Amino acid sequence: MDLEGVSSYCRRNTSFLHGCKYRDTAVLQSAYSKNNTEAPSLDTTFQPSLSEFDPSVIAARHLIVAAATQLIATVQSPVEFLQSHAGRIYDTVTLGFVIDVNIPEILNEAGTQGLHVRQISSITGVESSYLARVLRYLATRHIFKEVSPDVFAHNRPSSMLIKAKSLKAIEEDPISRFDNAAIPAFLHIASDELLNSSVPFTSFVKNPGQASAPFNIAYKTSKKMWEWMEEPGNELSARKITAAMKDTGDAMYPPEIFTSGIDGDALKTNGVVVDVGGGSGLVTLALKKVYPNLRYVIQDLAPTIAAAGKVWDEKDPEAVKIGQVQLQVHNFFTPQPIKDAAVYFLRLIIHDWPDEDARKILTSKHVTEGLGSGPSAPYPLLPNFGAVGAGFFTTLDMALLTMYNGKERTLEEYTQLGRESGWKLEEVKPGKLTAFVFTPV
Ligand SMILES: C[S@@+](CC[C@H](N)C(=O)[O-])C[C@H]1O[C@@H](n2cnc3c(N)ncnc32)[C@H](O)[C@@H]1O
């Protein structure tokens, strides 16, 4: 069913919700045609276009999804509604499985006519009846489509599961299979490290004194996940997490959300920006494009800095060669070696840690980023747009609790954290990722 079909179906069947009405789907359609791109269709693979970041598209999309989700919660039998929620664990499990056995790449190479499960079985070595059941579970939830009985092909959401390498390259070098494939890496982590760590969730929350986080109970380690990743045997986890962090930003967010976090033009030429816990330097890449007169230091733990070196060799080797960008091994619980930086930029760092550790990290930093905020949805929708608005951040909040006993913080919580560590909250720059600007007290 195309967009107009969904819209007219909704109009015919309910007059209840503000969001799921013709106006919003019409806004979507006109925004796509303004950008000369096709409005989304479930039947075609995802083609990124400018329209994805068009503010009117984002606003209309949020309203439609918030309305549709609320409509389901309202009209579905509460028993069925809860049952379907309890079963969502299998969304995680089946997504992890298809990614693990490279089905997205196999179907990509098969093309639009799709492939019978028997043929998928001969490539993966997985029994075809299991494949049919898993793929049907996902196709029933609009991930992949069953083009004829037992024949599956890609659709719009499933096309995002395709990794960045061919099947042959993946088979030749399995450890690198998630490199440059942020979304598959993220979903695989969800079905593996995150799912394992979620088993002791209830036990931890009832008795938080027993370990640092649910992750530590599940993996029988006292190390934080970042240190655990460095142990022999955990190389694939480390590669996946680096991959998931590296490009999630590129795929999900426009670069302005980083660059608007600092007023780089107001800083002195050659002023230093320290990208603390910078991973592969995604933030620095975006900042350097917009503020080329500044110098940058990307700090992280040794294995991540080694991986970052490879990324910069590919993306901007000159910047490292001339010293404009420096990659530095630094543990942020030890004293900051760069004393006179203009800005210490922390993205997605503080939320990984409980308050006590967050206070230790915040000894010499100026900018951090946290919870998204934006306009409220109209009545009768949930003001935070429910699953589509605050939804991702509440999921992230649970994942952070599970992996590190970290948390997404509110403005008040950030203000308090700053106050307790000698920093005054100067400014809040709203956006998809809100930037909180702190200066020393
Ligand atoms: C959630 S990622 C954020 C990466 C990056 N700031 C970004 O926004 O893409 C957290 C980063 O913190 C790093 N990290 C964890 N513990 C650290 C420590 N003790 N010292 C320095 N970096 C650390 C991890 O290696 C990882 O790259």
The ligand as an ORCA input file, in Angstrom:
! r2SCAN-3c Opt
* xyz 0 1
  C      29.462      6.028     23.065
  S      31.071      6.137     22.395
  C      31.121      7.829     21.808
  C      32.189      8.070     20.769
  C      32.198      9.475     20.140
  N      32.280     10.526     21.133
  C      31.017      9.697     19.218
  O      30.136     10.490     19.570
  O      30.944      9.059     18.142
  C      32.020      6.204     23.896
  C      33.514      6.277     23.673
  O      34.154      6.401     24.970
  C      35.371      5.682     24.913
  N      35.834      5.391     26.279
  C      35.287      4.536     27.186
  N      35.995      4.551     28.331
  C      37.001      5.446     28.147
  C      38.040      5.910     28.980
  N      38.181      5.458     30.241
  N      38.873      6.845     28.488
  C      38.728      7.324     27.215
  N      37.754      6.913     26.374
  C      36.889      5.982     26.836
  C      35.008      4.448     24.104
  O      36.141      3.791     23.594
  C      34.106      5.049     23.018
  O      34.836      5.426     21.874
*
